[in-house]
Amino acid sequence: MNLAREAYEAYATSTKWKSLVSGQPLPQWDSLSPEIQKAWGVSTAWIVGKLSGNHDWQIPTKDGLQELIDAAKDIRDNPGTDCHGSVGFCAIELPKLARLRDALVLLDSSR
């Protein structure tokens, strides 16, 4: 999963793949320069930081971002259930939350 690419493609789709400044067609992600891809990555990291409460202008490491994404996907894709069958934060969820906290620490330490 590449959140920066998904954000760029969502933007491009919303503008019908046309630049709102020049009206020219927007390039596909793979055709963007590394600098533009990095800028989308920084913007995406900003939003992830805002949502996680770990917000500043530092650029997280690629490994730190990937671990955060993987930890969040684990919680999303493998929700625990309590003894009544409802999704909740029970003993099964605690290791997943610990992984998410550890990923945030990794991001902090990479700055």
N, C-alpha and C positions, 0 to 999 in steps of 0.2 A: 504494500500500500504506500503510495506517495501522496501525502496530503497536499503538498505544494502543487503537484500536477492536477489533483482533483479540484483544488481551489481555482487554478488558472482555467481549467476546462469548464468549470461552472460559470466563471466570468465570461469566457468566450461564448459559451452557449447562450448566456443571457443577452449578449449583444449580437447574436446571430453571426458570430465569428468575424465581426467587423470592428475596427478601431473606432472608439467614440470620438477620438480627436481628429483622425485623418479620413475615416471612412474606408480605409484600406483593409483588405482581408487580414485577419490575425493568423499568425503561423501556428502549426501544431507544436505541442510541447517539445518534441525532439528537435525541432528546428530553432528553438530559442537559444540564445547565447547562454553560456554558463552563468554570466552575471545576472541575467534576467531570471533564470531558474533559481539562483541563490536568493534574489530579492523576494521571489514568491515563497521560498522556504523560510526566510526571515519573517515575512508577514504571517505565514501559517504558524510558525513557532510563537509569534506574539499572541495569536488567538488561543493556541493550546495553553500558553502560560496564563493568559487571562482566565480561562475556564478552570485551570487547575489551581489558581491562587499563587502560582509561581511566576510572577510577571516582572520582567524587566527587558531591557534592550539587548542583552547579551545573546549571541548566537549559540544555541546548544550544539553539542557535538552530534554527528550523525548517529553514533552508537547510542547516545543518550536519548535522542528522539525516537529511534527505532524501539528501544526498550520500553519507553513510555507508551508508544503506539501498541506494542505487543501486549503489554500489561493491561491496557484499556480494552483491547480486543478480547483478551482472555476473560475479563469480567463480563463483557457483552455477550460473548459466544458460549460461555459456560457458567450461566448463573446457578448459584446454589439454591436449594429449596429447604425450607424448614420442615418439621415433622408433619405439618398440615398441607404440604405441597405448594405453598406460596413462595414466590421469590422473596428472599430476605437476606440480611447480613447475619448469617449464622456461622458456625465454626468452619464450614466449607469456604465461606467468603473471606475469612481472615487472612489466609495465605495470599489470596489474590490482592487484597488491599495492601498487605505488606509489600508485595512485589511492586505495586503502583507507587507506594511511598518510597521504596528503594530506587525506583526509576527517577523520581523527582530529586532525590538526593544526588544521584549520578549526574543529572542535569546541572544542579547547583555546583557540584565539584568540578565540572568541566569549564567553568567560567574563569 
